[in-house]
Amino acid sequence: LAAAQEGSLRLADVPLPPPGAVCSARTASARKKAVRAALLRWHPDKFDLSKFTTEDRDAVADAVADVTRRVVKEKKRLAR
């Protein structure tokens, strides 16, 4: 995604994780590391929406926000 030209990507080009697949690590330590990495990867500020077609920008922003919400939910669950 990083090397893509401006306006050339579509929503289908984003490797969105399926629901429930945010973190599959076995140990608590590994899960926390995986959640942190997912937060860094899926943070909405990290996505350069200019690389996506104008038709897909809103959908990409919504999809990334959804993944971020799921990761934050997982982080809160692990904090208990």
N, C-alpha and C positions, 0 to 999 in steps of 0.2 A: 504494500500500500504506500509506503514511503516514497518509492521511486515513480509513482504514477504521475502522469501529467495532469494539469489542472482541467477539471471538467470531464475526465475520462472514465471515472469509476462509477459503478452502479451499486445499489444495495446488495445485490447478489454477490458482489466481490468481497464483501466483509464476512470474515469467518466467525459469525456469531455463535457463541456456545449455546447448545440446546438448554431449555429450562431444567434446572436441577443439576447441571454439569459445571457449576462454577468451581467446585473443588471436590476432587475425589481422593485426596491424600488420606492415608490411614491414621497417622499419628497427629495429635493436637498441634504439635510444633510445625509439622509439614503443612497442615491445613491453614494455619495462621500465615505461613510464608506464601502459600498459594493464593490466599485471599488478598494479601498485600500486593502481590504481583498483579493479580487481576484488577485491583483498584487502580494501580498505576497504568495498566494497559487500556482499561476501558473508561478512564476518566473523560468526560465530555470535552474538556479543554484540550485534550491530546489529539482529538480528531480534527483534521484540517478539512472542513466541509467543502472548501473550494475545489478539492480534487474530485468531487462527485458531481454528476450531472445535476442541473438545476431541478429536474423533476424528482430526483431521489434525495435531495439534501434534507428535507423535512423528515422523510422516512428513516434516513440514516441517523439523524439526531435523535429521533424517538427510540430507535432500536438500541442505540448506545446508552441512552438514558435508562432504558429498561434493564439492560445488562448491569449498569452501575447500581441501580436499585436492588437488583438481586444479590449483587456482591456485598453491598452494605448490609442487607438483611442477613446474609450468611455471617458477616463479621460480627454483627450484634448477637447472633445465635451462639457463636463461638466464645463470646465474651462472658456468657453466663456461666 
